[in-house]
Amino acid sequence: MGVTSFTQEFPCPIAPSRLFKALMVDSRNLIPKLLPQFIASVDVIHGDGGAGSIEQVNFTEGHQFKYVKHRIDELDHENLVCKYSLIEGDALGDKLESIDYEAKFEADNDNGGCICKMTSKYNTIGDFEINEEEIKGGKEKAMGIYKVVESYLLQNPHAYA
């Protein structure tokens, strides 16, 4: 098994605690509301939504994937860090065993809001090596979700406060 890591950072005008709550703590409720054309539901199939829980994201009919399962490995409310893994689903294909993610939200003291830091570790099967071009589409979709949540939080300043 090989491991390929990618890290990205981007600024956001939202306070780190609000973005963490919306994207990491309550995403199973918020994301299907904001993106009903893509996400049919997010179901907790094991646990209480905290560390050790497994969530299944069910995509709408006609989407290229049916579902994915994430395992919440760590949900650190104090340091605003979430570690989770994509452990099952057709998005992994036949070349990936899993994808580990770490999302961290830090205050941006220069500009207000926060800096979002995301690390993705692609755990490949056998000798397969993944390159950034191959994951570009997934990164763009993830950024799209972040932007939708950011817009929602800007329009609803009391949500997740």
N, C-alpha and C positions, 0 to 999 in steps of 0.2 A: 504494500500500500504506500502511495506517495501522498504528500501533503503540500498543497500550494496555498499561500496566503496572500491576501490583498487587503490593503487598508485604505480607507478614504475618510476625509474630514470635510465638513461643510458647516458654514455659519447658519444660524436660524434666529429670527427676531423674537422667539418665544423663550420664556424663562425655562431653564433646564428641568425643574421639577414638574412643570405643567406638561412639557413634551414627553418626559419619562412616563408620567401617569397615563397620558393618552395613548402613546405608542407601545408601551411595554406592559403596563399594569392592566389597562382596560381595552386593549386592542380587540379582543374577541367580541366586545360589544360595539365599539366605535367603528371599526373598519367595515363591517358588513352594512352599517347604516350609511357611511359615506361613499362606499363603492359597491352598491347593490348590483351593478351591471357585471361585476367580476367575481365578487365573493358572496356566495349564497349564505354561508354561516361559518362560524368558528365554534366548535364544540370541545369542551373539556371532557376527554374520555377517560382520564385517570388523574386523580389528585384534586386539589382545591384551587388551582390556578397559580400556585406558588412553585418554588423549586421542587423538582421531581414530577411535576404534572406533565401530562401529554395532551396537546391540543391538536385537533384535526381541522384544517382549513378546507372547506368544501367550495369548489369553484362553480360558477354558474354553467348551465348547459351551453355547449358550444365553445367553451374555453379549451385551450390546448391541453390542459391538465384537468383531471377529475378532483384530486385532493392531494394534500401533503400533511404529514404529521411532524409537529415540533415537540421536542422535549425541553422543558424549562430547566436549565442546569443551575442557574443562580439568578435571584431577583433581589438585588441589594438596593433597598429604598434609601438608605443613608448616603451611599456614594453614587446613586443614580446609574447603576450598571446592571445590565441584563445579559446573561449568557444563555444561549439556547442553541439547539441543534435540529436541523432538518434530518429526520431519521427514516422517513418512509414516504413513498409517493412517486408517481411517474415523472416528476421533475428531476429526480436523480438519474433517470435513464439507466443504462447498463455500464456506465463508466465511473459512477460516483457511489461510494458507500454511504457518505453522509456529508453534511456541510455544517460546520460549527461557526456560530456568530457571537460576537461580543459588541454590544452597543453601549456607549458611555456618553453621558451628557454633562458637559462642564460649563460653568458660567463664562461668558465672554465679557470680561471686565472692560474691554476697550470699546465695544460696540453695543453692549446690552445684549439681552438674549442669551444664546448659548452656542457652543461648538459641539457638534455631534461627531463622534468618532466611531467608525464601524470597521471591525475586522472580520473578514470571512476566511475560513480555512476549509478548503475543498479536499476531502479525503477520498482519493481515487482508488479504484480497484486495479490491482496488478501494477503494471508499469505505465499506465496511461498518465500523460501529463496534460494538464489543462493550461490554457493561456488566457490572457485578459480578454482577447477578442471573443472567445467562446462564452464568456460570462457577461459580456457587455449588455445584452438584452435584459438579463436578470437585475443587474445594477440599475438600469434605467427604470425598470418597473418599481424597484424599491424606492428610488428617488421620487417617482411619481406619487407613491403612497405618502411619503414624508411631506411632499408639497401639498397634497390634499389635506392632510391633518394640520399642517401649519396654517393653511388658509382658513380652515374651520376654527382653529384656536384664535386667530386674529379677528375673525368675525364674531366670536363668542368669548369675550375677554374673561368671563366668570367661569367658563367651563374648565374643569380640572385645576382650579385655583387653590 
